[in-house]
């Protein structure tokens, strides 16, 4: 386990309308197999979801490709 704090950021495509998610990928090297954390930008003190980096990479690629049938 690491004591490193996540560094959260939003997509550069975010229009800052408050309907965003933030990710923290800086901890990937510190965790087994890598982890991407995702949280609701409106609830910074709420829970974060943890995804393996390979699943997150596939998800982002599918979104970019317009694939509506994303599977993890």
N, C-alpha and C positions, 0 to 999 in steps of 0.2 A: 504494500500500500504506500502511496505517496502523500506528502503533505502539500504538494504543489497545488495552488489554486487555479481553477479553470479560467481562461481568458476568453470571455464571451464576445461574439460578434454577430452582426446581421449581414445578410446578403447586400452587396452593393446595388442590387436591383430593388431593394426595399424603398418604398416611398415614405417611410416613417409614419404611416397611418395608424400604427398601433396593432395591426393584425399580422404580426410577424413571429417567426421563431428565431431563436438564436442558437448558434452552435459553438461548442468548444472542442476543438480538435487538437489543441496543443498537448494534451495528455496522452496522445496515442502511443508514444514511445515508452511511456512509463507504465503502461498496462499490458497484461498478457494479450497478444494478438492484436492490440490496438483497439481503442474505443473512441467513438464520437459521441459527445453528450449533446442533447437537444432539449431546449426548454421554451416555454411560452414567454415572449418578451413582455407581456403584460403582467406576468406573475414571476418576477425575478427571484422571489424567495420560495417558490413552489418546487415541486419535484422536477427532476430532469430524467429523461429517458436515455439509456445507454445502448448504443448500437455498435456491433463490430465494424471496423473500418471497411471490410470487404462488402458487407451488406449496405452500408451507407453509400459507398462508391457505386454499387449497382443501382441503388435507388436514385441517386442524383443523375446517373447516366440515362436511366429510363425516363425520368422527368424531362430531361433535355431533349430526348428523342420523341417526346409526346406519347409515350407508351402508357396507356390507361390501365393495363393489366400488370402492374408492378407486383412482383413477388419477392419476398426476402429469402 
